[in-house]
Amino acid sequence: MTTTDANKKAPEQNAATTPVTENNCDVEKTRQAMSDLYKNVTMAQSSIKTLLPYVEKQEVTKALHKQVEQYDHYVEQLDEMCENLNFDPTPAPKFAIMMANMGIKAKMMSDKSITHVAKIMLQGTLNGIIDLYRLVRENDDINPEVALLQKQILRYEEGRFESLKAYL
């Protein structure tokens, strides 16, 4: 083997010990970030759909439907990104969604006022914002498109949080 052949083989051997990257991004971290973001968005989407039948005020119902549409859009974006990376995101556990939905239904049985709806929404939105801050903070080495989407969803959630205060 010549020196040139040895130099050609060295990068191949080192590639096995370094993380798989695509466009200078850690693919595994990107996939985990997409799964976490997918869980966040689908949990919010499911919670709003559970809450909708209990909301009587037309103005609030319209706002909640718009939120569901926005989450649909985010899910489509995530699906497209996942498809590009040949990856199926891990959905939120069905048990977690079921428990959250049961909690919403139980809370709404006792009080269907707009203030109560806003309180439930604020609590859920704050939980989502906290998770999103963690995701954004941990987004080193992930695909820039995924990092950008994380920040967009975080800004959207922060805006929703502020607008819900008007119903208190």
Secondary structure, DSSP 8 states (H G I E B T S, - for coil): --HHHHHHHHHHHHHTTS--EETTEEHHHHHHHHHHHHHHHHHHHHHHHHHGGG---HHHHHHHHHHHHHHHHHHHHHHHHHHHTT-------HHHHHHHHHHHHHHHHH---HHHHHHHHHHHHHHHHHHHHHHHHT-TTS-HHHHHHHHHHHHHHHHHHHHHGGG-
